[in-house]
Amino acid sequence: MSKKYIFITPIENLKLEVSKYKTIKIGNVHFVSYDKIDAYKKRFGISKSITKMPLIKQTDNDFFECAPAFAIIHHNGESKDTQYKYILEVQRAIDILCMAQKGYTKRQSTSIPAISGMPTSKSYKYMFVDKHNPNSLPGWRLASNPDGLIVNERMVEFHKKAYFFKLLKIINKDISTSKEWHNSIINAAIFAGKSWAAKSIYDAFLFNMIALETLLTESGDKFSDVLPLRIKSFIGWMGNWDKYDYKKRIDDIYKKRCKLVHEGNINNISVDDLLFSDDLIFGVFDNIVNHVKIFHEKKDIILFSKKVEAEHLLGIKGRTRPRTLRFFETQYNTKDKIEII
C-alpha cells in the first residue's frame, strides 16, 4: 500500500482573518490559518491533532508557533527528496496569492508572504554624512507593509467585485477552460504575482510584461504589432485610450521590455512604466477572468481582438465587446512614486 503524507511548511506574513477564508486553495496547495490547523485535520485525512503530535513536540516544539499560517500539500508515496518539489510548488502558490493585492492596494504598501526563513519585507538603511562637519543623519526605511498580507473583510468584499476569487476557481478547475489556456492563466498569474513581490523596478516591470504576453500572444505573433491591438480590444473603448495615447505608451513599454531583455538596458524603465503595466495586467486579468465563458481559450481572445479591430476599421457600431468590460487606474501621487524602489 502506498504511504500517504501531508507536507506542511510555515508561512510568514499571511493572516487569514475571515472565517470563510481560513483556508485558501491554490492548485494543490492549501493555505490554512494557524488556528484552524487542528479543526481541519479530518479534511486532510489526519485522525489526531497535528499540532500536539508527540514527535513534533520532541523534535521541533515551536514549529506550529512560528507563523500565522501554513501551507499544506497531500502526498502519496515515499517522501524522500520531495520537499524540494513542494517548496517550489508552495512558492508558486504564494506568487499567485500576491496577485490579490493588484488593484486592491498600492505598490509601496505591498505585503510579501513567504515560507518561514525566507525574506518577507523590503527594507533599507542609509546615512548622510556632512563632509565638512562630520555629523551623521542615519535613516531607515521599510519599503513594504510589515503587517503582512491580510485577507480581511475589506479585501474579500473588493475581490467579490474584482477577479481574484474567480481566478482561484479557474486555477482549481471549478470553472473549466481548455487545458492549454488553464496553464497559460496559471503561468501569467505567477508572473504577475512575482511582479508584486519583486525587489526592483525592472524585475517587476519585466514580470508584468511576461504576464501580458502569456495571456495575449502566441508563438508566431509579431508581438510589437499584436500586443497593443489585443490590449486595445479590452480597454480601447474608454476615453483615456485616445486622450492619453495609450497605443503609444504600450509601444514605448514594449520597446523598453525588448531593450531590457536583449540589451540588458535597465536605465530607461521608470516607475510610471511599471505602474502603467500594473494597470494593464490588472485590467486584462479582470476582464478575462470575469468573461471566461467568452474567453474559454486563447484563440477566443485572438478572434475577439480581430473582430473589434474590423469593426473599428469599417466604422460600424461595435457589437463584439461586452458592455461589462471595465478598466481601473490606481492613482499615485508624487510621494507614492518616490517610495517605490
N, C-alpha and C positions, 0 to 999 in steps of 0.2 A: 504494500500500500504506500502511495506517495505521501511524504510528510507534508504537513501544512503549517505555515508560519504566518505571522504578520510582522512586517518591517515597520519599526517606529523610530522617528527621529524628532527631536525637539525643534520647534520653530519660534524664533525670537521676533519681536516687533510685529506680532499679529494678534489682535484681540477680536474675538467673535462675541459680540455683546447681545445680539438679537436672538431670542430663543429659537426661531425658525431656522436660523443660520449658524447654530452652534457647530454644525458640521457642513463643510462645503466640499463637494466632489468635483475634481477636475481630472477627467480621464480615469486612470487607475489610482489616483492619489486622493485620499480623504484628509482634509484639514479639520481637526477636531479641537474644540476648546478644552483646556485642561480640566475644567470642572465637569466635563461630560465623558471623559475617557472611560470611566467605570460604568456610567449609565448606559453607554453604547456597546458594552462588551458582548452582548448577545448578537448585535448586528455584525460584529467582527468574528463571531464564532468562538468566543472565549467564554468558558463557564465560570471562571473565577475573576476576582478583582485584579486587574492588571497592575495597578499602582501598589498593591500590597503583596505581590508575589514574593515569597521568602528569598529567592535567589537574587532578585533585583535589590532587595533591602540589604543583602550581604555584599553585593559586588558594586553597586552604584546607587547608593540610597538617596541621592539628590536628583536622579535622572528625571523624575516627574515633578520636580520643584524648580527647575531651572528655566522654564519657558511658559508662556501663557497659552500656547497651542502646540499641537503635534501633527505630524504628517504620518499617515498610516497607509500601507500597501499590503494587499493579500499576496501571499507567495506559496506556490505548490512546488515541492521537490526539495533538493538539497539547498542549503542556504550559503554554502561556501562561496566566497568571492562575488556574491550577487549584490553586496552592499554598494559597490561602485555603480552598478547599473541603476539601482534605486535612488542613490543620491542625485544622479543626473536627472532621473525622472521627476523627483521632487523639485529640483531646481527649475526645470521647465514649467512645472505647475505653478511655482512661485512667480515666474516671469508672467504667466497668464494672469495670475491674481493681481499683479501690479497694474494691469490694464484697467482695473476697477477705478483707478484714480484719474485716468484720462477723461477730461471733460468735467470731472467732479471737483477737482482741486487744482491749484496752480503748481507749476513745476518746482518752485522754490520751497513748497510745503510737502514735497514728496516723502513718502514713507517706504522703507525698504525692508520687508520681511526677509528673514534669512535662516538657513539651517544653523542651529546653535554652534557658535565658534567662528562663523563667517561674519564679515563686516555688515553692520546694519545701518550705518549712517555715514554721511559725508560731512567731514569737519576739517577745519584747518586752523593752524595757529600762525601768527605773524608778529612782527615787531618793527617799529620805525625807530631809528637811532639818529639823533641830531649830530651831524658830523662835527660841528663847531662847538657844541655844548652837549657832550655825551650823556644825555638822558634818554632813556628808552620809553617808548609808548607801546607796551605789549597789547596784543589783541587776540581774540579767539572767536571763531565764527562757526556755527553749526549750519550746514547747508542742506539740511533735511529735517523732517519732523521727528523729534525724539520720542513722541508718544506712540509711534508705530502706525501700521495700517489698522484702522479701527472700523470694523464692519458694524456700524450702529444704525439706529432707525433712520437717521438723515441720509446715510449712504444708500440704504435699502430703498427708501422712497425715491431717491434720484434714479436708481437703476431700474426701478419698476417702469419708469417712463423712458429710460435710455435703452441700453442694449446688453449690459453685462450678463444678466441672468439668462437672457435668451441665448447669448453666446455660449454659456455653460451647457445649456440644453443641446445645442448643436454639437459641442465637443463630446458630451456624454451620450450622444446618439439618441436622445429623447426626441429630437427633431431630425428627420432624415434628410440627407443630401447625398450626392454621388460620393463615392469613396475618395476620388482624387480631390474633389472640392473640399471635402471634410479635412483632408490632410493639409490642403493649402490654407484653410481658415486657421487651423491649429498653428501652423508654422508662422503665419502672419501675426497671430496673437502673441506668440512667443517673442518675436522680434519687437513688436510694439510695446510689450511689457519690459523687455530688456532696455528699450529706449528710455522708459520712465525711470529705470534704476541706474542708468549709465552714469559714469563718473566724469564724463567730459562732454562738451557740447557736440563735438564732431562725431563721437561714438553714437550719441543719442540721435543725432541727425541721420547718420547712415542707417541705423536700425529702423528708423521711421521709413526711409526711402525703400529699404528692402521689403518692409511690410506692405507698402503700397504696390510695389512691383509684383509681389507674391499674389496679391488679390486681383490685380487688374491687367496683368500682362501674361503672355505665354511664349514659349520658345518660337523663335522666328519673327517675332514682332520687332519693328523698329521703335524701340522704347521712347525715343525723343519725340516721335510723332503720336503714338497711340496713348501715352500716359496722360497728356493734357486733355485729349479728346474723351477718354474714359472717365477722368475726374469730372470734366465738364458735364458729361451726361447725368451725373448725380447732383451737381450743385450749380450748373450753369444758368439755372432759372432765376437765381437770386440777383437782386440789383447790384450787389457788390462785385459780381463777376466782371462786369464791364467798368464799373466805377473805379475799381482798384486794379484793373488789368490783371486778373488772376492768371490768364493764359501766359502772359509774360513772366509773372512771378513763378509759375510752375516750370516754365522753360529755364529760368535762371537757377532754380534749386536743382533741377536735373543736371544742368551743366556743372554745378558745383559738386554734385554727387559723383559725376564722371571724373572730375579733376581729383577728387579725394581718392577714388578707387584706383585710377590709372596713373596718377602722378604723385600721389601722397600729399596733395596740396590741402592743408587744413586751415590756411590763413584767411580764406575768403568766406568761411562759414560763420554766420553771425547768429546771435540769439534770436533775431527776428526770423531768420531762415528756419531755425529749429521750431519756433512757436507756430509758424505758418504750416510746417509739416505736421505738427501736433494736431492742428485744426483739421487738416486734410484727412489724416488717418482716422481721427475720431468720426468725422463726417461720413467717410466711406464705410467704415465698420458699422456705424449706427444704421445707415440705410440698407446695407446688405443684410445684416442680421434681422432687422425688423421687416424685411421683404424677402425672406429666404424662400418663400413659395414661388416668387417670381425668379429669384436668382438661385435656382436649385443646383446649378453647376456653373463653372466659369464661362462656358460658351454662351450661357444666357446673358451674362454681363457684356460680352463682346457683341452679341446681336442687339442687345438693348442700346449700346453706345452707337452702333451703326444706324439704327432706326432714328434715334434722337438727332444725330448729325444730318441724316437725309431730310428730316422734317425741317431742320434749320436751313439747309441749302435750298430747298424748294419753297421756302417761305410759307409753309402751311401750318395751320394750328396744330400744336403738339398734342398727341393723344397717347404717346408711349410712356411718358413719365407719370408715375403715380402721384396724386396730389398730396400724398402723405410723406413724400421726401422732405428732408429738413437739413438744416446746417446751422451749427453753433460756432461762434467765435469767442474764445476765452479772452477776457480783457486784462491786459497787463499794463501797469503804469511804469514810469521810468525806474522807480525804486525796485519794483518786482524784477525787472530785466537785469539790473545791476547784480542782484542776488543770485542769478542763475549762472553757475560756473561749470 
